[in-house]
Amino acid sequence: MAVNYEKMIKDLVTPLVVHPEDLAVQKLSDDGQVITVHVYVHQDDLGRVIGKNGRIANAIRTIAYASASREHKKITINIESF
């Protein structure tokens, strides 16, 4: 069963942000083994998504890693602001 990583990550991040209209999740590459996903948020929401000491970002990455490992893939998530 193929996982839509863009939708999964967007569903995880949307409740965290104040400006959901400025949220964009883009899958840049999928070379078979490694998937690269970029999350773009409003500048004011960057701290909310990363969290204190990066805990929220690590939790999002852990969930994504777990679902990717079921397909024997690795995932890289980059969080940036506009």
C-alpha positions in Angstrom: 0.0 0.0 0.0 1.6 3.3 -1.1 1.6 6.1 1.4 0.9 9.7 0.2 3.6 11.4 2.3 2.7 14.9 1.2 -0.8 14.5 2.6 0.3 12.7 5.7 2.8 15.4 6.6 0.3 18.2 5.7 -2.3 16.6 8.0 0.3 16.5 10.9 1.4 20.1 10.4 -1.9 21.9 9.7 -3.2 21.9 13.3 0.1 23.4 14.5 0.1 26.5 12.3 -1.7 29.8 12.7 -1.5 30.5 8.9 -2.7 27.3 7.2 -3.1 29.1 3.9 0.7 29.6 3.8 1.5 25.9 4.3 3.0 24.0 1.4 4.3 20.4 1.4 6.2 19.4 -1.7 7.8 16.0 -2.5 11.0 16.9 -4.4 12.4 13.5 -5.2 11.6 9.8 -4.9 14.5 7.8 -6.4 13.1 4.5 -5.1 14.9 4.4 -1.8 15.1 7.9 -0.5 12.1 10.4 -0.5 12.8 14.1 0.1 9.9 16.3 1.3 10.0 20.0 1.9 7.6 21.7 4.3 7.2 25.5 3.8 5.4 27.5 6.5 4.8 31.1 7.3 7.7 32.8 9.1 5.6 33.2 12.3 4.7 29.5 12.3 8.3 28.2 12.0 8.9 28.0 15.7 5.5 26.3 16.3 6.3 23.5 13.8 9.9 23.0 15.0 9.0 23.2 18.6 11.2 23.6 21.7 14.6 21.9 21.1 13.1 20.5 17.8 10.8 18.1 19.6 7.8 18.6 17.4 9.9 18.4 14.2 11.5 15.2 15.5 8.0 13.7 16.3 6.8 14.4 12.7 10.0 12.9 11.3 9.6 9.8 13.5 6.0 9.2 12.3 7.2 9.7 8.7 10.2 7.4 9.2 8.0 4.7 10.6 5.6 4.7 7.7 8.5 4.8 5.1 10.3 1.9 6.8 7.3 -0.3 6.2 8.0 0.2 2.4 11.7 -0.2 2.9 12.4 3.4 2.1 14.0 6.4 3.9 12.5 9.8 4.1 14.1 13.2 4.6 11.9 16.1 5.8 13.2 19.7 5.5 11.2 22.5 7.3 11.6 26.0 6.0 9.8 29.3 5.9 8.8 31.7 3.0 
